[in-house]
Amino acid sequence: MTGLAGLGGVMGVGTGVVAGGAALGGGAAAGGAAAGRSVARGTTSGRTTSGELATGGPMVAGAVSGRSASGGSAAGRSTASGPAGGGARSGGAAAGGAAVGGSAAGGEWSSGAQPAQGSPDARRQPDAVTDPSASGSPGSGPHAPAGPVLAGITDEAASDLHGQLAVLAELGWSAIELRTVDGVAVADLSDEVFAGVVDALGAAGVRAVCLDSRIGNRARPVTGPFERDLAELEVLLRRCAELGTRYVRIMSYPNDGLAEPLWRARVVSRVRELAVRAEVAGVVLLHENCSGWAGASAERALELMSEVDSPALRLLFDTGNPVAHGYDGLAALAQLARHVEHVHVKDAVGERFVDPGTGDARVAECVELLRANGYQGAWSLEPHVAPRPRESAGPPVGASAAFVSAGRAMSRLLR
């Protein structure tokens, strides 16, 4: 790994910091940084303290302007990284350094979402076999979870974090997909409030598998200010490092009066820039089949992947969105499955959302197809328990019970 220094640094007992390691113009292991970048350094009880090296763009958990191993290594040497008291793991990669989400020499992600164990996903270690952190990230490492990784977008059950964690506890799940807390988007939470979220998740033994952004969603057309999305991503990259999370959900910008070629060009340009920044931070952007240029077309989703051509862009497949948007979801998934690294589980009959497996989304067939293509990621419940979720000011009365019912239906389908 060109310019790699400080490998084999010392684990800071009680801080979780891998000491040492600044790379001048090349890759850097976790705890290190490329010159002119900043790096999130270690954690204490799940909290991250940022350290700065000069000025420049953010660099999360050992990011690289070329390729890097988060918690990574060169020439087969490994470095330890992890939260204090959280069970540090030893991460290693072949010479050249593996990027987060892969272990191929030269630093490329593998298509099967197999991050090095020293990556941010390997840092927090709840014991539940259905938690992705049990082996670094969903399905990764030498000992993949014995069962599926079950998670939920729990702000559909309760606005407050206590209520969100309560439904996970009732379901016996230990993974969450964070979108809002008390009605406030993750990126908009104050640092103090977010620190409390990190502590609460750690105390509950709950792992965040993905952070949901508003980037490119239905409220942010392609003609809107791109600076707003860049600012949100910058915050979320830092918060991914604090949580040990490697995924951020995005969409691909609804049109706002542009001719299709210009719409396409602007979407590709924006997502490419977002992916560059995510890759530097060791984070993967997950494009969802929802709002935007590539939201309802498998062909466009594949075109977007090809044009951006980055290991930091993969796909999120929502099983219920095709029903709502009027296309054949199973046929689309057949084209996309090998690029899918995260799944939202929902079901619908027309515009009415129902428990998974009871509607027209053919959820069981989607699960079978994904598994046949080697999918080992999380299954995240997004049941849309509100009759009109996009118009709802918050979870309706009975939302927690409805979420648990949908969660049990999803568990039966997956187990």
Salt bridges, closest charged atoms under 4 A:
GLU108 OE2 - ARG67 NH2 2.85
ASP121 OD1 - ARG207 NH2 2.41
ASP121 OD2 - ARG246 NE 3.24
ASP155 OD1 - ARG179 NH2 2.81
GLU156 OE2 - ARG179 NH2 3.36
GLU156 OE2 - HIS384 ND1 2.81
GLU170 OE2 - ARG408 NH2 3.75
GLU177 OE1 - HIS342 NE2 2.76
GLU177 OE2 - HIS344 NE2 2.72
ASP188 OD2 - ARG214 NH1 2.76
ASP191 OD1 - ARG239 NH2 2.92
ASP199 OD2 - ARG47 NH1 3.23
ASP229 OD1 - ARG220 NH1 2.70
GLU232 OE1 - ARG214 NE 3.34
GLU232 OE1 - ARG220 NH1 2.85
GLU234 OE2 - ARG238 NH1 3.75
GLU260 OE2 - ARG300 NH2 3.38
GLU273 OE2 - ARG277 NE 2.68
GLU279 OE2 - ARG67 NH1 2.42
GLU288 OE1 - ARG249 NH1 2.73
GLU288 OE2 - HIS344 ND1 3.43
GLU303 OE2 - ARG264 NE 2.56
GLU307 OE2 - ARG264 NH2 3.33
GLU307 OE1 - ARG272 NH2 3.94
ASP318 OD2 - HIS344 ND1 3.58
ASP318 OD2 - LYS346 NZ 2.52
ASP328 OD1 - ARG362 NH2 2.54
GLU341 OE1 - ARG246 NH1 3.61
GLU341 OE2 - ARG314 NE 3.01
GLU382 OE2 - ARG179 NH1 3.02
GLU382 OE1 - HIS344 ND1 3.19
GLU382 OE1 - LYS346 NZ 2.96
